[in-house]
């Protein structure tokens, strides 16, 4: 029984890939970004909505995720990104960040399922 649980937990950990914030180029909603892993623990993952006009004249909205320092306030982020996207002829429509943005707080995005499986395996060993 122990060997089966260890084998199943190893298969689970191998199959689970971590999706980092900056790799999400088109999020379905803000929760996808707010729960994504960050590469630097001092950063948060924020959700952006960027309006653009394609070469054929059609308008669209890009919804990427963006990793930003927890120290930066939402107003500063909006101001900096607005300038950046205006230079690219795009419009920053919205920025959504976690509640602790600008306060330097820390968030944990731990996987409770992985922790539970590890504890279960440790219990059976």
RACOR-V226878 format. One record per helix or strand of 3 or more residues. SS is the DSSP state (@ for helix, = for strand). FROM is the first residue (numbers start at 1). TO is the last residue. Records with the same first field share a line. If there is no record, write none. Layout:
SS = FROM-TO, FROM-TO
This chain:
@ = 2-15, 21-23, 30-34, 74-87, 112-124
= = 43-53, 59-62, 65-69, 91-96
